[in-house]
Every structure is written in structure tokens, then in C-alpha cells.
Amino acid sequence: MANPLQFIQQVRTEVGRVTWPTRREVVLTTIMVFMMAVLTAIFFFFVDWIIRSGLSFILNG
């Protein structure tokens, strides 16, 4: 088991090897995530509306 100083040095070395995304990549990915969240919310809204309407029709005769 490495001592805490060696551990911190190893972590800093590994973080230095990471290929970080560019600002443009982060912005585009964030926009895509929000768009997918909105589309998913719209989809589930309509699925819920269809199921609710169907059940209401069946139960209310």
C-alpha cells in the first residue's frame, strides 16, 4: 500500500494523462442531453395522455 504522498503523486500523474474534452464538445454534448431530455419528456407525456384517455374511456363507459 502506497503512502498518501505517493498516492497523490500517482493521481496527479493519471489526471495529467486524461484527454479532456474541448469547450465546444462540452457545449454540444450538453445541448444534446437537454434536447434528448425534452424529447423524452414529450414522448412520455403523450404515452401517459393516451393511457389516461384509454382508461378513462373504458372506466366511464
Secondary structure as GFF3:
##gff-version 3
##sequence-region A 1 61
A	DSSP	alpha_helix	4	17	.	.	.	ID=ss1
A	DSSP	alpha_helix	23	60	.	.	.	ID=ss2
###
